[in-house]
């Protein structure tokens, strides 16, 4: 997921792959392989160079992927709870419905 984050920040800053590679002093092919998740363990030196050009902290690139999944799941549950509430169901009714489908 490091590659996806790099790609996301790169596109937000409207940088081409070639431009980011040049500014960071990294081979374009290597950076491309990181973004495509072929190279999954780039060195910290490479990440520092890329993060510097992108203007982000290195932590933004390497944050725990599990926390990303947890955050996504948490957002889904929050959205589900809102939909249940907006539909007029009580907490007990929602629990009963969920229990029926187990």
PyMOL commands that set and color helices and strands:
alter all, ss='L'
color gray80, all
select helices_A, chain A and resi 2-12+17-24+28-35+44-54+58-62+65-86+91-100
alter helices_A, ss='H'
color red, helices_A
deselect
rebuild
show_as cartoon
